[in-house]
Amino acid sequence: MASKPPPRTPLAGGAPIAIGAMGGAVIGASQGQVTAGFLIGFAAGAAIAILIWLVDRRR
């Protein structure tokens, strides 16, 4: 009886979103624009998460 190979674990992309949002808020606070920094950091983290997802789909 042949054993099945273990299922492949997908990569996670939530950490870049969280780090981007927090980092953007901190950088934005230093510039007096917390909301803009948060949104820019969130968008950058989301873009990285999408790239991780696309790379993971090709594996």
DRENVOTOR-178924 format. One line per 5 residues: number of its first residue (from 1); their letters; for each residue x, y, z negated of N, C-alpha, C. Coordinates in steps of 0.1 Angstrom, whole numbers, plus 5000, padded with zeros to 4 digits. Last residue first. Layout:
N
NUM = a = X,Y,Z,X,Y,Z,X,Y,Z; ... $
//
This chain:
59
59 = rrrdv = 5034,5272,5074,5042,5261,5069,5034,5248,5070; 5017,5292,5082,5025,5286,5093,5033,5273,5087; 5006,5300,5059,4997,5293,5068,5005,5286,5079; 5027,5314,5047,5023,5302,5041,5014,5294,5051; 5027,5337,5063,5039,5328,5063,5035,5315,5057 $
54 = lwili = 5002,5348,5055,5005,5344,5069,5017,5335,5070; 5006,5353,5028,4996,5344,5032,4998,5339,5046; 5027,5372,5028,5029,5359,5022,5019,5349,5027; 5013,5392,5041,5024,5386,5048,5028,5373,5042; 4994,5398,5021,4989,5393,5034,5001,5386,5042 $
49 = aiaag = 5011,5407,5002,5003,5395,4999,4998,5389,5012; 5020,5431,5014,5030,5420,5011,5023,5407,5009; 4996,5445,5015,5003,5442,5027,5013,5430,5025; 4992,5448,4987,4982,5440,4995,4988,5436,5009; 5013,5465,4981,5012,5451,4975,5003,5442,4983 $
44 = aafgi = 5005,5487,4995,5018,5481,4998,5018,5467,4993; 4981,5493,4982,4981,5490,4997,4994,5483,5001; 4990,5499,4956,4981,5488,4959,4981,5483,4973; 5006,5521,4961,5012,5509,4956,5003,5497,4958; 4985,5539,4970,4996,5535,4979,5003,5523,4974 $
39 = lfgat = 4969,5539,4946,4964,5535,4959,4975,5531,4969; 4988,5550,4928,4981,5537,4925,4976,5531,4939; 4994,5575,4939,5004,5565,4937,4998,5551,4935; 4968,5587,4937,4974,5585,4950,4986,5574,4949; 4965,5587,4909,4956,5580,4918,4962,5577,4932 $
34 = vqgqs = 4986,5603,4900,4985,5589,4896,4976,5581,4905; 5005,5626,4906,4995,5621,4915,4992,5606,4912; 5028,5636,4894,5015,5642,4891,5004,5638,4899; 5050,5621,4897,5048,5631,4906,5035,5639,4904; 5048,5602,4877,5059,5611,4876,5058,5622,4886 $
29 = agiva = 5025,5589,4886,5024,5598,4874,5036,5607,4873; 5035,5575,4908,5026,5586,4910,5024,5595,4898; 5050,5556,4894,5057,5566,4903,5048,5578,4906; 5029,5543,4881,5040,5549,4873,5047,5560,4882; 5013,5535,4903,5008,5544,4893,5018,5551,4885 $
24 = ggmag = 5031,5518,4916,5026,5530,4922,5020,5540,4913; 5034,5498,4897,5045,5506,4900,5041,5519,4907; 5007,5488,4897,5013,5494,4885,5025,5503,4888; 5005,5480,4924,4995,5489,4918,5001,5496,4905; 5027,5462,4927,5026,5474,4935,5016,5484,4929 $
19 = iaipa = 5020,5442,4908,5032,5450,4907,5032,5463,4915; 4996,5433,4920,4996,5438,4906,5008,5447,4904; 5005,5424,4945,4994,5434,4944,4994,5441,4930; 5024,5405,4939,5028,5418,4946,5017,5428,4945; 5008,5385,4926,5018,5393,4919,5022,5406,4926 $
14 = ggalp = 4992,5372,4945,4986,5382,4936,4996,5391,4929; 4999,5352,4962,5002,5366,4966,4997,5377,4957; 5014,5320,4962,5005,5330,4956,5009,5344,4960; 5014,5292,4984,5021,5303,4978,5011,5313,4972; 5000,5259,4978,5001,5272,4985,5008,5283,4977 $
9 = trppp = 5015,5228,4977,5010,5239,4969,5011,5252,4977; 5005,5199,4994,5014,5211,4994,5007,5222,4986; 5000,5168,4978,4995,5179,4985,5004,5191,4984; 5024,5141,4981,5017,5150,4973,5012,5162,4981; 5016,5114,5005,5025,5125,5000,5017,5135,4991 $
4 = ksam = 5003,5083,4994,5001,5096,5001,5011,5106,4996; 5018,5051,4996,5013,5062,4988,5012,5075,4997; 5007,5021,5010,5016,5033,5011,5009,5044,5003; 5008,4988,5000,5000,5000,5000,5009,5012,5000 $
//
